[in-house]
Amino acid sequence: MTTLLYLILGLVAGILGGLLGIGGGTIMIPGLILLFGLSQHQAQGTALAAMLPPVGLLAVIEYYRAGNVNLKMAAWLAVGVLAGGLLGAMLANRIPDQLLRRIFGVFLLVAAVRMLLGK
């Protein structure tokens, strides 16, 4: 049963990622914490591991076919993500779990408010 719940959480994250372009982590990380009791660090690491191989390959192909991918921009962003991901993970592993969870929550709240109230 637990395996089925993992699959459902991944499916929901994938659908919303493909539909809205949001990172699967905005769905998976809270789900892993609230549904499965992982720590913030464990949830972040697990979500990253889950997204690493399939991080939207099929979604990117579909967006590319529709002419909605700027490959040059994506390549430069990927270089930044590569370096930033390493630096961010190194920093996150030095932050206490409760503080990291609060930082994540504030980030989600700020993003939500900006999306709701922005132009």
GICOR-V719829 format. One record per residue. N is the residue number from 1. PSI is psi in whole degrees, -180 to 180 (none if undefined). D_CENTER is the distance of its C-alpha to the mean C-alpha in whole Angstrom. Layout:
<<N/PSI/D_CENTER> <N/PSI/D_CENTER>>
This chain:
<<1/-40/24> <2/-40/21> <3/-40/20> <4/-40/20> <5/-39/18> <6/-46/15> <7/-43/16> <8/-44/16> <9/-44/13> <10/-40/11> <11/-46/13> <12/-45/12> <13/-41/9> <14/-43/10> <15/-48/13> <16/-35/11> <17/-45/9> <18/-37/12> <19/-46/14> <20/-9/12> <21/15/10> <22/154/7> <23/138/4> <24/-23/4> <25/-27/2> <26/-18/5> <27/-48/7> <28/-43/7> <29/-52/8> <30/-37/10> <31/-44/12> <32/-34/12> <33/-51/14> <34/-36/16> <35/-32/17> <36/0/17> <37/20/18> <38/155/16> <39/166/16> <40/-45/13> <41/-46/13> <42/-41/14> <43/-44/11> <44/-46/8> <45/-41/11> <46/-43/11> <47/-42/7> <48/-42/7> <49/-38/11> <50/-35/10> <51/-17/8> <52/-57/10> <53/-47/13> <54/21/12> <55/35/9> <56/19/11> <57/-52/14> <58/-37/16> <59/-42/15> <60/-42/15> <61/-44/19> <62/-44/19> <63/-39/18> <64/-45/21> <65/-32/23> <66/2/23> <67/24/24> <68/29/20> <69/125/19> <70/99/21> <71/-40/21> <72/-46/22> <73/-43/20> <74/-39/17> <75/-45/19> <76/-39/19> <77/-40/15> <78/-39/15> <79/-44/17> <80/-41/16> <81/-38/12> <82/-52/14> <83/-44/16> <84/-37/14> <85/-42/12> <86/-48/15> <87/-42/16> <88/-41/13> <89/-40/13> <90/-42/17> <91/-46/17> <92/-37/15> <93/-10/17> <94/-7/20> <95/135/19> <96/148/20> <97/-49/18> <98/-40/19> <99/-42/19> <100/-40/15> <101/-42/14> <102/-41/16> <103/-44/15> <104/-45/11> <105/-43/13> <106/-42/15> <107/-47/12> <108/-40/11> <109/-46/15> <110/-44/16> <111/-43/14> <112/-46/15> <113/-44/18> <114/-39/18> <115/-40/17> <116/-37/20> <117/-12/23> <118/173/22> <119/none/24>>
